[in-house]
Structure formats: C-alpha cells, structure tokens
C-alpha cells in the first residue's frame, strides 16, 4: 500500500475554512458570547471540539502538519459536523487516501429476531463485534441465565466473574477463543471506542486476558464442543456454532445444540420449564 502523500494545502485550507463558516456555535453546544465579524466557528473552537491544540489546528488549516493521522482527522470531521461524503473528501485532500470505513452500530434486524424466536427449543442470541448482546430468545435465558440480557457484554463476565470458571468447564479454551476473536475484531474496527475500552479494561483487570492478549492470540470463533455445569441440569456437553450475518454489520448469531442424548434431555427440560411448556413425545 503506498504511503499517504503530502497535504493538498490550498484545497484543504479552503475546505476547512468553508466548513467552519457554516457551523454556528449553538449547532455544537457552544454559547454565543458576542457578535462575530465572520460567520461560523473560530479556529480555537474547532480545536476545542476536536480535542487538539489551537496551534496544531491553525497549522492544519495552513497545510503545515505533514500527513495528519486518521483519528485526528475524524475528530475534526466530527467537530465540523461533516457528512460522510465530506469526511471522505477531507481524508483525501489531507492524507491522499480514503478514510477507513466507519462502523455504524445497528440493531439486529427484525427478520433475524424473528428467526431467533422461531427456534423455541434452541438457545440462540446475536452479538456484535464487541460481544454486546443485541437480541436473544427465551431458550438462551433458560440455559445461560439473566446474564444474557440485551445490552450486556458476554466477554466481561467470562474473565471477571469467578463463577464463569465453574460454569464453563473448558474455561481456558473458551476464554482464549474470546481473546483471539477480540483481537481479530479490533483489526477490523481499530477506531471503535467501545471495543478499545473493553479490551483495555480486560487487560487491566484480568491477568489471563492480559497474558493471552500479549502473546498475539488471533482466532475467529466459529464452532466447537464444550462442557458446562448448569446449576439445575448438571454437566452438559453442547455444541456451539457462531454464524456471521452477511450484511456488513459484523454481527454474529450464536447457537447451542446438544452434543449427546443426555444433553438433549437436559436442555429440553430446562427450556420447557422456562417457557411453561409440556413436551409431547
């Protein structure tokens, strides 16, 4: 990949001045303190909103900062309330290359949620690339408990809740899979603040996570077999499959199925009890 080229100074200067001029202080939550001789935001206000120094921003407008980084350009784009097309243009004239694609979190689609609920005896849930739960069915709650709630993160309790090691009898393997998956996800979404914060917290709070992260574990978690110790059903051997949703959302559908007849009977008992149903043989 060729290195980014030097800034297109005249075009960058004209573009940034024009973008500043169209944004009013009240548009970005700043007070209108006095009458302004020129419309729009002042340079120091853009710098404040983008969390950069006023000197750096002035040099950016003048094309004197070399090749700026993608993250700081995105901060400027957000401060100036640029559209996606304008953000793309800013990166091109400031760096000579298109910006990395921006992930827009999306809820699980209605059709995917209908699919979840059409499988009443199969525990299933949908995760995003941060391991945040977007949707689940009742069977998942019957097996995994209330920790599978929408909005909860499944990676955090795996490493930070001591009870996870009692439930996941193959904890080391499953936990390492999660580390490898998070590293792969970070490579696809390097600027996602929620993902970076999650990884930072886990590295700080879990010595196991930190050690496996530092050994460069990379793994796409797709399928396997594991043993769990359920507080009611006892030990079950189950299969898990993680299916990618092919719509650009980077979401995953996770499904648990029994690996043997004992697990099948235990799962059916748990799920039918949770839903208040009666099995018909």
PyMOL commands that set and color helices and strands:
alter all, ss='L'
color gray80, all
select helices_A, chain A and resi 9-22+25-28+43-50+54-61+70-79+84-95+110-117+138-144+146-148+154-160+163-167+171-188+193-205+207-214+261-275
alter helices_A, ss='H'
color red, helices_A
select strands_A, chain A and resi 124-127+133-136+223-230+234-244+252-258
alter strands_A, ss='S'
color yellow, strands_A
deselect
rebuild
show_as cartoon
